[in-house]
Amino acid sequence: MGKSKDLATGASYQDQTESDTRYVNTSGDTVNGTLTVTGSTNTNTTLNVVAPNWVTGAYADFNIAYGPTSRKIRGHYDNGIEIFTNNANAALKVDPLGRVTKPYQPAMIVRHTSAETYSAYTYIDGPWTVNLNRGNNFNTSNGVYTAPIGGLYQINLVLNNRYPDEDGNFQVHVNNSLYAGLQFDPSATETSWFTHTLVGTLNLSTNDTVRIYSGSSGAVMDVSTWNHWSMYLIG
């Protein structure tokens, strides 16, 4: 159907079909292609996404990729802002005071739960008690942490031991090779417990493995129950 005309003036008018394809319906519509919103100046532009009943518990969503695995930004009336990487998981949260949390960031906290002795260099396989294993990337049976994604990881080690009159060390191994470590060389056999701390950053690739290696060059070294190991992805 073509355009209608006013018989008196000769002006043309669009019919319903033509209007629907040209203008956005205020009650809801779908736009195919790029939608550009331009404000009154080149620097100040506002796009408002509003919940109709803006009260406690309400939120408004801005869907970036709509569908079964939508990416979206959700603004809460009383609970700050969340960024979703899919429909179910808010990967980043900013509360009303500006505090940022990342609930799915890979992280683990474990502690050694029995005293052991090592007469040669070997891996500390466990047993480990898990305080946190976000993402289930730490294997408690063999003491191996597997990086789920490449990036920089913060590592913190607090290791307690008493050692003989022999060289000894604690080491961090990535893919079963030395990455960083602590070396100690006592002047005499020690009966007291000593605490060693290692804090650093690991540059890991996806599926890289991290293990703790310990031992002495000759005699038995005791490792206590108070050893603590934590790791988390920082970027």
Secondary structure, 3 states (H helix, E strand, C coil): CCCEECCCCCCEECCHHHHHHHCCCCCCCCCCCCCCCCCCCCCCCCCCCCCCCCCCCCEEEEEEECCCCCEEEEEECCCCEEEECCCCCEEEEECCCCCEECCCCCEEEEEECCCEEECCCEECCCCEEEEEEECCCEECCCCEEECCCCEEEEEEEEEEEECCCCCEEEEEEECCEEEEEEEECCCCCCCCCEEEEEEEEEEECCCCEEEEEEEECCCCEEECCCCEEEEEECC
